[in-house]
Amino acid sequence: MIFVENNPQPLSSGYKLTSLSEPSIGTRLKMGKTSNVMAAVKSGDKVYTSTQEVKVTIGGCGG
């Protein structure tokens, strides 16, 4: 799952991969302002997360 902290609907997308899938995802996100973007992956009984701040500059979706 991918979450954008400052978006009106923080859940951006979710994917379900099978054991036969290549573990690689690519996507484009629409963001109005700078925000933390978090990816969460569940594997077995564990959940792994990573967060990165993404800066939106003038001319982006918000301006």
C-alpha positions in Angstrom: 0.0 0.0 0.0 1.1 3.5 -0.7 0.0 6.4 1.5 0.4 10.2 0.9 0.2 11.9 4.3 -1.1 15.3 3.3 -3.6 14.2 0.6 -7.3 14.4 1.3 -7.5 10.6 0.8 -4.1 9.4 2.1 -4.4 5.8 0.7 -3.1 6.2 -2.8 -2.9 2.6 -3.9 -2.8 -1.0 -2.9 -1.5 -4.1 -4.6 -1.7 -7.8 -3.9 1.1 -9.9 -5.3 1.3 -13.7 -5.5 4.4 -15.8 -5.0 4.7 -15.9 -8.8 4.8 -12.1 -9.1 8.0 -10.0 -9.7 8.2 -7.9 -6.5 8.4 -4.6 -8.4 5.8 -1.8 -8.4 5.8 1.5 -10.4 3.2 4.2 -10.0 2.5 8.0 -10.4 1.0 10.0 -7.6 -0.9 13.3 -7.7 0.2 15.6 -4.8 -0.9 19.1 -4.1 1.9 19.9 -1.6 5.1 18.5 -0.1 4.3 15.4 2.0 5.6 12.2 3.4 4.9 9.2 1.2 4.9 5.8 3.0 5.0 2.4 1.5 3.8 -0.6 3.6 4.4 -4.2 2.7 3.0 -7.2 4.5 5.0 -10.4 4.1 4.0 -13.4 6.2 3.1 -12.1 9.7 5.3 -9.0 9.4 4.7 -5.5 8.1 7.6 -3.4 6.7 7.3 0.3 6.1 9.5 3.0 4.5 8.8 6.8 4.5 10.3 9.5 2.3 9.4 13.2 2.1 8.5 14.2 -1.5 8.8 17.9 -2.3 6.3 19.5 -4.6 7.6 22.6 -6.4 5.9 25.4 -8.3 4.3 24.0 -11.4 3.4 20.7 -9.7 -0.2 19.6 -9.2 -0.8 22.3 -6.5 0.6 25.3 -8.3 
